[in-house]
């Protein structure tokens, strides 16, 4: 042993003590500077164990919350991990189990049923606070208008006939949306803008039954309707009282283009469900156009009826011609559940605004091309329905009735 050393069971050598002190001091200094600089480090450049951040896209977090410090994000995550330690542990174990639930919606078979949200709505929500406190009222009904800016005053008058119990949805076929901001109600309405499309094109793409499921009734209205004698709440009461699944307000006799006796308003009546038409027009008093019939300009559907009708709308047939004669296939008995509300009536102004969205071809005016396609679509829809019914009856080995075309 050196003269300045100690015995093996006692005190360290002075050189070892000094080395330990210097090492500890350097470690403290490095730790201090690392701690000061840590909040400015890029989270995505840190090599963190996957067990700390399971299934988390760090690039996404940094981009999404770039206004927050990395330390703040880590603090939140750490708090959540401590708070949900037991739940997380259970989740990881459960996640290793193979899940397959064939009764789940198509494509969601791998999810546990309790997490599935198969329906949605058009309710507007806040970006802050608790989700459970977002809605002071949940509208029970939906009204849609397919609109152009030229009819904004008419739509303004119509919307004011619908209470806060209605969600307002505007489909804009002319692309002009911001100009509706002059109306206060427009700021709370839902706006969908795709140029030169019809309400049935919009309906097929934006009114899926699982999206409108919260609404008891869906109003699908044109833009050229006078509503001086219409009250939406009273209309709903009458529809409920008379058990109507598909309906429309009666048309004022002075309406332009009044075609069918069935949709004409009757005096001294709340609702009617059948009528007499011109000789030869009705093969059966319980079939259209003498019964089980409304037009497609101002139709009102119950939730259940709409679920059926939506599936009947053809994706490529945008005008809806022929649908009015086929609506009866979605309710039973149709001659009792389809009707016209007389005591709440409207005026059809027959403004050809959508027709003017067509294109002049072959020397024909824009509206002529639109009308020609409407007629073609009616024939195509009838043919498809007849062929589909025939194929079904043959597959089921059922003798077809004398006629299925309506």
QUIGIFEN-V235019 format. One record per residue. N is the residue number from 1. PHI is phi in degrees with one decimal (none if undefined). PSI is psi in radians with two decimals (NA if undefined). OMEGA is omega as a letter, one per 30 degrees, with the letter a starting at -180 (* if undefined). Layout:
BEGIN
[[N	PHI	PSI	OMEGA] [N	PHI	PSI	OMEGA]]
END
This chain:
BEGIN
[[1	none	2.54	l] [2	-70.9	2.78	a] [3	-66.2	-0.46	a] [4	-93.8	0.06	a] [5	-84.9	2.96	l] [6	-114.1	2.97	l] [7	-68.9	2.81	a] [8	-64.8	-0.40	l] [9	-94.1	0.17	a] [10	-120.9	-2.27	a] [11	-84.0	2.58	l] [12	-65.5	2.85	l] [13	-69.0	2.60	l] [14	-57.3	-0.67	a] [15	-65.7	-0.68	l] [16	-68.0	-0.65	l] [17	-64.2	-0.75	a] [18	-66.5	-0.71	l] [19	-61.8	-0.73	l] [20	-64.6	-0.71	l] [21	-63.5	-0.82	a] [22	-63.2	-0.72	l] [23	-61.9	-0.77	l] [24	-63.1	-0.71	a] [25	-64.0	-0.79	l] [26	-61.8	-0.70	l] [27	-61.5	-0.71	l] [28	-63.5	-0.76	a] [29	-63.6	-0.80	l] [30	-62.3	-0.74	l] [31	-62.9	-0.65	l] [32	-63.0	-0.88	a] [33	-66.7	-0.59	l] [34	-65.0	-0.71	l] [35	-66.7	-0.65	l] [36	-67.7	-0.70	a] [37	-85.2	-0.21	a] [38	-57.5	-0.74	a] [39	-61.4	-0.37	a] [40	-94.0	-0.05	l] [41	-71.3	2.53	l] [42	-75.7	2.19	a] [43	-60.6	-0.61	a] [44	-72.4	-0.26	a] [45	-96.6	-0.01	l] [46	-87.5	2.40	l] [47	-92.7	1.59	a] [48	-102.3	2.55	l] [49	-64.6	2.50	a] [50	-66.3	-0.38	l] [51	-68.5	-0.41	l] [52	-78.9	-0.68	a] [53	-124.3	1.25	a] [54	-67.5	2.28	l] [55	58.4	0.55	l] [56	-110.7	2.24	l] [57	-84.8	1.77	a] [58	-67.0	-0.63	l] [59	-58.5	-0.75	a] [60	-62.5	-0.78	a] [61	-60.1	-0.80	a] [62	-65.9	-0.69	l] [63	-69.1	-0.75	a] [64	-68.4	-0.64	a] [65	-120.3	0.78	a] [66	-64.1	-0.33	l] [67	-79.2	-0.15	a] [68	-105.5	2.59	l] [69	-71.4	2.68	l] [70	-61.1	-0.67	a] [71	-62.4	-0.67	l] [72	-63.8	-0.72	l] [73	-63.6	-0.74	l] [74	-64.3	-0.66	l] [75	-62.9	-0.76	l] [76	-63.3	-0.80	a] [77	-63.0	-0.73	l] [78	-61.5	-0.72	l] [79	-62.8	-0.75	l] [80	-65.0	-0.64	l] [81	-65.3	-0.73	l] [82	-66.4	-0.70	a] [83	-68.5	-0.60	a] [84	-114.1	0.50	a] [85	-57.4	-0.83	a] [86	-65.6	-0.77	a] [87	-62.9	-0.74	a] [88	-63.9	-0.75	l] [89	-59.3	-0.74	l] [90	-64.7	-0.68	a] [91	-62.6	-0.80	a] [92	-61.5	-0.68	l] [93	-67.6	-0.73	a] [94	-69.0	-0.57	a] [95	-67.4	-0.38	l] [96	-77.9	-0.24	l] [97	-80.4	2.40	l] [98	-74.9	2.14	a] [99	-109.3	2.28	l] [100	-151.6	1.89	a] [101	-116.5	1.72	a] [102	-63.9	-0.35	l] [103	-82.7	-0.12	l] [104	-66.6	2.84	l] [105	-56.3	2.62	a] [106	-56.0	2.24	a] [107	95.0	-0.25	a] [108	-111.8	0.38	a] [109	-64.6	-0.40	a] [110	-84.8	-0.05	a] [111	-96.0	2.54	l] [112	-66.9	2.39	a] [113	-54.1	-0.55	a] [114	-67.8	-0.25	a] [115	-99.4	-0.10	a] [116	-80.1	2.28	l] [117	-116.0	1.67	a] [118	-88.2	-0.15	a] [119	-124.7	2.75	l] [120	-137.6	-2.80	a] [121	-165.6	-3.09	l] [122	-109.6	0.34	a] [123	-68.0	2.32	l] [124	-81.3	2.37	a] [125	-122.5	2.76	l] [126	-81.4	2.90	l] [127	-96.8	0.06	a] [128	-140.4	3.03	l] [129	74.6	-2.97	a] [130	-88.5	2.38	l] [131	-55.4	-0.61	a] [132	-67.5	-0.24	a] [133	-107.8	0.14	a] [134	-67.8	-0.68	a] [135	-107.5	2.06	l] [136	-82.5	-0.40	l] [137	-149.4	2.46	l] [138	-107.4	1.88	l] [139	-56.1	2.43	a] [140	-97.6	-0.20	a] [141	-133.9	2.74	l] [142	-124.9	2.35	l] [143	-126.0	2.27	l] [144	-118.3	2.48	l] [145	-127.0	2.37	l] [146	-98.6	2.05	a] [147	-133.3	2.72	l] [148	-124.0	2.77	a] [149	-63.6	-0.44	a] [150	-63.3	-0.40	a] [151	-105.8	0.38	a] [152	-63.9	-0.63	l] [153	-69.6	-0.63	l] [154	-65.4	-0.73	l] [155	-68.0	-0.65	l] [156	-59.2	-0.77	l] [157	-64.7	-0.66	a] [158	-68.9	-0.79	a] [159	-59.6	-0.62	a] [160	-68.7	-0.15	l] [161	-86.4	-0.09	a] [162	-112.5	2.27	a] [163	-79.0	-3.09	l] [164	-69.3	-0.09	l] [165	-75.6	-0.08	a] [166	-112.6	2.35	l] [167	-82.7	2.31	l] [168	-101.3	2.19	a] [169	-127.8	2.11	l] [170	-108.9	2.24	l] [171	-101.4	2.07	a] [172	-99.5	1.96	a] [173	-88.9	-0.09	a] [174	-111.8	0.03	l] [175	76.4	0.06	a] [176	-101.5	1.75	a] [177	-107.4	-0.81	a] [178	-61.5	-0.45	a] [179	-68.9	-0.21	l] [180	-81.8	-0.11	a] [181	-66.6	-0.21	l] [182	-67.1	-0.31	l] [183	-96.6	2.24	a] [184	-60.5	-0.69	a] [185	-63.3	-0.47	a] [186	-64.2	-0.47	a] [187	-71.1	-0.32	l] [188	-107.5	-0.01	l] [189	-83.8	2.85	l] [190	-96.1	2.29	a] [191	-118.5	2.22	l] [192	-123.0	2.16	a] [193	-122.5	2.01	l] [194	-141.9	2.16	a] [195	-73.2	2.52	l] [196	57.8	0.79	l] [197	-124.4	2.83	a] [198	-103.2	2.97	a] [199	-67.6	-0.46	l] [200	-77.7	-0.52	l] [201	-63.0	-0.82	l] [202	-62.8	-0.78	a] [203	-59.7	-0.74	a] [204	-64.8	-0.54	a] [205	-99.0	-0.43	a] [206	-122.2	-0.09	a] [207	-120.0	0.73	l] [208	-56.6	2.47	a] [209	-53.4	-0.54	l] [210	-76.3	-0.28	l] [211	-85.1	-0.63	a] [212	-100.2	0.24	a] [213	-57.6	-0.55	a] [214	-70.5	-0.23	a] [215	-95.1	2.27	l] [216	-67.4	-0.67	a] [217	-136.8	2.51	l] [218	-119.3	2.05	l] [219	-93.8	2.13	l] [220	-116.5	1.71	a] [221	-116.5	2.61	l] [222	-77.8	3.07	a] [223	-93.1	-0.16	a] [224	-109.9	0.88	a] [225	-116.5	2.24	l] [226	-85.9	2.30	a] [227	-120.7	0.43	a] [228	-58.0	-0.59	a] [229	-108.6	0.48	a] [230	-121.8	2.39	l] [231	-132.2	2.06	a] [232	-64.4	-0.72	a] [233	-64.9	-0.73	l] [234	-65.7	-0.64	l] [235	-61.0	-0.78	l] [236	-60.5	-0.73	l] [237	-60.3	-0.77	a] [238	-66.6	-0.71	l] [239	-61.1	-0.75	l] [240	-65.7	-0.82	a] [241	-61.2	-0.59	a] [242	-99.1	0.10	l] [243	65.0	0.61	a] [244	-87.6	2.17	l] [245	-91.5	-0.53	l] [246	-133.9	2.27	a] [247	-153.9	3.07	l] [248	-156.4	2.71	l] [249	-67.4	2.60	l] [250	-62.4	2.61	l] [251	-95.3	2.28	l] [252	-54.3	2.35	l] [253	-56.3	-0.37	a] [254	-87.5	0.08	l] [255	-62.7	2.50	l] [256	-77.9	2.48	l] [257	69.5	0.50	l] [258	-69.1	2.01	a] [259	-104.9	-0.76	a] [260	-108.5	2.40	l] [261	-66.4	-0.53	a] [262	-60.9	-0.65	a] [263	-92.7	-0.03	l] [264	-75.6	2.33	l] [265	-61.6	2.44	l] [266	-109.8	2.49	l] [267	-79.4	2.68	l] [268	57.1	0.66	l] [269	-146.1	2.49	l] [270	-84.3	-0.83	a] [271	-146.2	2.52	l] [272	-131.6	2.63	a] [273	-122.8	-0.06	l] [274	-152.2	2.88	a] [275	-156.3	3.10	l] [276	-111.3	2.29	a] [277	-108.9	-3.08	l] [278	-63.7	2.61	a] [279	-51.5	2.31	l] [280	88.2	-0.10	a] [281	-81.7	-0.42	a] [282	-122.0	2.05	l] [283	-79.9	-0.33	a] [284	-147.0	2.29	a] [285	-64.0	-0.25	l] [286	-100.1	0.13	a] [287	-117.9	2.77	l] [288	-59.7	2.61	f] [289	-91.8	0.28	a] [290	-88.9	-0.31	l] [291	-163.8	2.96	l] [292	53.0	0.75	a] [293	-148.8	2.30	l] [294	-140.3	2.83	l] [295	-85.7	3.00	a] [296	-99.1	0.16	a] [297	-80.3	-0.54	a] [298	-145.9	0.86	a] [299	-78.6	2.56	l] [300	-126.4	2.19	a] [301	-115.8	2.48	l] [302	-73.9	2.86	l] [303	-55.5	-0.83	a] [304	-67.4	-0.70	l] [305	-64.9	-0.71	a] [306	-64.4	-0.61	l] [307	-58.6	-0.66	l] [308	-74.7	-0.82	a] [309	-61.7	-0.70	a] [310	-57.0	-0.72	a] [311	-70.2	-0.37	l] [312	-83.6	-0.39	l] [313	-64.5	2.21	a] [314	-81.9	2.36	a] [315	-62.5	-0.57	a] [316	-100.1	-0.11	l] [317	-100.7	1.82	a] [318	-93.2	-0.27	a] [319	-91.4	-0.31	l] [320	78.3	0.11	l] [321	-66.3	2.33	a] [322	99.6	-0.39	l] [323	-60.8	-0.70	a] [324	-59.1	-0.59	l] [325	-77.7	-0.30	a] [326	-104.8	-0.11	a] [327	-57.4	-0.52	a] [328	-60.0	-0.37	a] [329	-71.5	-0.19	a] [330	-100.7	-0.05	l] [331	-140.5	2.71	a] [332	-147.1	2.24	f] [333	-78.0	2.29	a] [334	-63.1	-0.64	a] [335	-70.9	-0.16	l] [336	-104.2	-0.41	a] [337	-106.9	0.03	l] [338	-119.9	2.27	a] [339	-163.5	3.07	a] [340	-116.7	2.29	a] [341	-91.0	1.94	a] [342	-81.4	-0.65	a] [343	-78.0	-0.16	l] [344	-124.9	1.71	a] [345	-118.1	2.88	a] [346	-131.6	2.92	l] [347	-114.0	2.16	l] [348	-87.2	1.99	a] [349	-84.4	-0.30	l] [350	54.6	0.97	l] [351	-87.9	2.10	a] [352	-82.9	0.82	a] [353	-69.2	-0.74	l] [354	-68.7	-0.60	l] [355	-58.4	-0.57	a] [356	-75.5	-0.08	l] [357	-83.8	0.00	l] [358	-75.2	-2.96	a] [359	-128.2	2.34	l] [360	-72.5	2.13	l] [361	-142.0	2.51	l] [362	57.9	0.59	l] [363	78.3	0.10	l] [364	-97.3	2.54	l] [365	-68.5	2.76	a] [366	-53.0	-0.75	a] [367	-68.9	-0.48	l] [368	-68.6	-0.68	l] [369	-65.4	-0.67	l] [370	-64.8	-0.81	a] [371	-63.8	-0.66	l] [372	-63.9	-0.70	l] [373	-67.1	-0.66	l] [374	-55.5	-0.82	a] [375	-64.8	-0.72	l] [376	-62.5	-0.73	a] [377	-64.4	-0.63	l] [378	-60.6	-0.82	l] [379	-63.6	-0.74	a] [380	-63.8	-0.72	l] [381	-64.8	-0.77	l] [382	-58.7	-0.77	a] [383	-63.6	-0.75	a] [384	-64.0	-0.74	a] [385	-63.9	-0.79	a] [386	-62.2	-0.76	a] [387	-67.1	-0.68	l] [388	-65.1	-0.75	l] [389	-65.8	-0.71	l] [390	-62.9	-0.78	a] [391	-62.3	-0.70	l] [392	-65.4	-0.83	a] [393	-62.0	-0.69	l] [394	-67.0	-0.71	l] [395	-65.2	-0.59	a] [396	-89.7	-0.01	a] [397	57.3	0.80	l] [398	-108.7	2.33	l] [399	-67.3	2.20	a] [400	-71.1	2.64	l] [401	-68.4	3.13	a] [402	-60.2	-0.61	a] [403	-153.1	2.38	l] [404	-112.4	-0.11	a] [405	-81.6	2.20	l] [406	-141.5	NA	*]]
END
